[in-house]
């Protein structure tokens, strides 16, 4: 793999990560995308 190919792959990964960060930031403000599940935690001994 040449240096040019490595740089191109790194730029692609950076772009994908930036898109994920934007999606996560948008979903934090959109309550329709979020589900609240209550959890019951019990201590059980086997």
Secondary structure as UniProt FT lines:
FT   HELIX           3..29
FT   HELIX           31..33
//
